[in-house]
Each structure stands twice: as structure tokens, then as C-alpha cells.
């Protein structure tokens, strides 16, 4: 059984990146970048330029434990804080960025916005 699992894992790893990343969950609604709150657009711009980020945890691995985004290997997704005016802490808003086919969140074009601390996501369309 272990051999079969390793064999299947090797096949998946050898598949072209585009084939693995072409899946988009139809259950994830989308939002135009222009329709995002201003703070989210600013965070998206910071992601694309590689920072600097205002929060220490920005750029940390997002584990997708809630399984609301397409399944990917650990480390594929990174999370970034979207500031919330008037909040004393980081608030509930985030952008989660995937590495995409480029392997780099700055250029991947794979971005998701949540305003309820990972309970729901919208794929950002640019």
C-alpha cells in the first residue's frame, strides 16, 4: 500500500505545473480588484512589489486548514493582512496568495480575499 501511495505521489509531482494549477474551484466566487476596499488594493500592490509589509506575520504560510481554497502542498499559499480601519489588532481581512505557475506570489496572479478570517474567500480578478 505504501508503494502505491508513493507511486501516485510521484506521478502527481511529475505532472506539468500548468495541469496541476489549472483547476479553479467553481464554488469560489470572484471579485474584481477594482471593487476591493482600498486597503486590500494597497496590500495587493505590496504583494506584487515584494513588500515591505506592515505586519510581522505577512508572508507567512497559510495552511488552508479550512479547505476553502483548492488543495495544494504546504507552503503553496501565503497570507497577508489587509488593515481594518479602527481595529486594534490585525482584524479579519486577508489576502491569500498562491505561488501559481510562476512559483512566486508576486507574479502568480492567484490571489484570494477574505473579509471574515478565512470563513469565505473570493478570487481576485485583475
N, C-alpha and C positions, 0 to 999 in steps of 0.2 A: 504494500500500500504506500509506503514511504517513497519507493522508487517511482510509482505512478505520479505521486504528487510532485516530486522533483522534476520529472519529465514534463508534466504540464506547465510547471513554473518556467522551465527553460524555454518551452515553446512560446509562452506569453512574452518572455523577456526578449526573444529574438524577433517578435513581430515588429514591423515598421512602426516608428513612433506615431506617424500620422494615423495609422489604423487603430492604435490604442486610444488616441486622443480625439478621434472624430466623433465619439459618442457624446451627445448632449441630451441630458435628461429632459424629456418633454414636460415634466412636471415642474420645472423651474421657470417661473415667468421671467420676463426680461424688462429692463428699464433703459431708456436712452440716457447716456451720460449727461446730456444737457438738462435732463429732468431731475437729476440728483440734487440734494442740498449742496449749497456752495462749499461747505466743509468737506463733503465727500469728493467733490471735483478737485479740491485742493489736495486731498490725500492721494487721489489717483495720480495727479501730476507729480507728487513727491515719489510715489512708487516708480513711475516711469523714469524719473531722473536719478533714482537710487538714493534718495534722502537729501538732506538729513531729516530724521523723523523726530517729532517732539516727545514721543513716549518710548521708554526703555524697552518695552515688550514688542514694539513694532518690528515686524520682520521675523517674529518667532514662528515656529512650526504650528500650523493649525491641523489638529489631529482628525477632524471630520468625524468625531465620535458620534455625533447625532445622525450621521449618514444622510445628510440632506443634500450633499454635493456628490457628483459622480465619484465612485470608488477609485482611488489612486494609491500608489505606495506612500508610506510615511515619508514626510519631508517634501512632498509634491506641492502642498498648499502652504502659503504664508499668510499671516493675518496682520492687519494694520488698523489702528484706531482712527475713527472719524470723530473728531471732537464734537461734544454736545454742549452748546451754549448753556451756561448756568449749572452744569453738572460739576460736583465736587470731585468726582473720580473720572475714570475713562469713559463712563457712560456705556450704552448698549450698542452703539453703532460701530460697524466694522466693514472693511473691505477685505475679502479673502482673495488672494491672487494665486493662480495656478502657474506652474512652470511652462505649460504648453509645449509645442513642438520645438520652441527655441531653447528650452531649458532655463530660461531667465524670466523672472516675473516682470522685469522692466519692459520686455518686448513681446511677451506671450499673447497679449490681447485677451487673456482669460481672467476676468475679474467678476466678483460677486459682491453684492451689497446686502448687508443685513442691518435692520434698524431695531431688532428685537433680540439681540445677543444670541444669534445662531438658531432661533426657532424657525426662521424662514429666510430665504435668500431670493434675490433677483439677479439674473445675469446681466451685467452691464454691456449694453450695445454702444459702440462708439461711432 
